[in-house]
Every structure is written in structure tokens, then in C-alpha cells.
Amino acid sequence: MGKIVVATNNSGKLREIKEILKEYEIISLKDLNLKVDVIENGKTFKENALKKAKEVFKATNIPSIADDSGLCIDALNGFPGINTARFLGESVSDEDRNNYILEKMKDKKESERTAEVVCSIAYVDCKNEFIVEGVIKGKIPYQKRGNNGFGFDPIFELENGKTLAELEEYEKNNISSRKIALEKLKILLENV
């Protein structure tokens, strides 16, 4: 099938997308030696994903996908939500963000630790615009667990009791919110 540019510089995210969209030639911004800085000022994951996909398509004229995803904690009114990657600033590590969240949640009871991971993916080409969304539910554990994955994976526990970071990559790819959204996107792309 055809080429798709992925609007990300995150190597973990890119690896996940390539694994799931095997039928396509997935190209990164780095492959194109292109830097596209998009200000993510939308009010929703969907708005940010669409904005990024449109910018990359405009810059490359190649069908483009972009995602915006994050952790939404019920007891914190959906925080960090659309600001998951940058709520403490751009240059802060995943570990610092995760430690901050665990500290904010330290006094919450088991029943107050529910959360979800949301992933919105937008696709843009010269004729089409699609936005799909995947959601997985879980909770925030009392401490980080696992060495796999990236981002908040060590602090998101699934219903089976494992964090995303305790899963092998193929296991995570089978259940992730990004996988759910990408599967929906694949169905839409079959008709493009």
C-alpha cells in the first residue's frame, strides 16, 4: 500500500505505529529530514491530532497521521489529560512526570485511583480527513512498576493487575489505546 507520514519524533510511538500498520510504508519526520513544530493548543485530543496531521500534510503533500494521547485520572478531574506530555514543562523527563502524578495520588484510596488512556488519531490526505479514538481503562498504582514502554506506562495499571510497562511490546500493542484507534483507522483507510 502507500506511504503515510507520521507526525511524531517519539521513537517509541513510531515503533508502535509501524508494528500495527504493517501494510503501509510508514515514514517519520526524521526520515524526511523535516521539522514541523505544531502548537498543541486544542481543547481536546482530537483537535490537537487533526491540527498536527494537517500541518504535516501541508508540509509534505503525503498522506499524514498524527496522534494526541494522554492519561486522564478521574480523581484529578481528567488531569493531566491533553497536557500529559508537557504539564511540568517541555524538558521534563517521563520519570519526573510519573513521580509527580504518584505524589498527587498518594492519599487516594483504591476506589479513587481510576484512570483511562485516550488516544486520538487523525488522518489527512488531499481528499479525506478522519479522526478515530481508542480508550483503555485502568488505574494508577501506588508505585511505578515495569521497565518496558515509555511515557506513563509504569504508572498505568490494567484490569489484569499489570502496568503497561510490565507488558512485552507485542502484548501492549495488542491492547493499547493507540492500537484500538489504529485498528479503527485501518478500516477507514481500506475505503480510501
Secondary structure, DSSP 8 states (H G I E B T S, - for coil): --EEEE----HHHHHHHHHH-TTSEEEETTTTT---------SSHHHHHHHHHHHHHHHH-S-EEEEEEEEEEGGGTTEEGGGTTTTT-TT--HHHHHHHHHHHHTT--GGG-EEEEEEEEEEE-SS-EEEEEEEEEEE--SS---SSSSTTGGG-B-TTS-BGGGS-HHHHHHH-HHHHHHHHHHHHHTT-
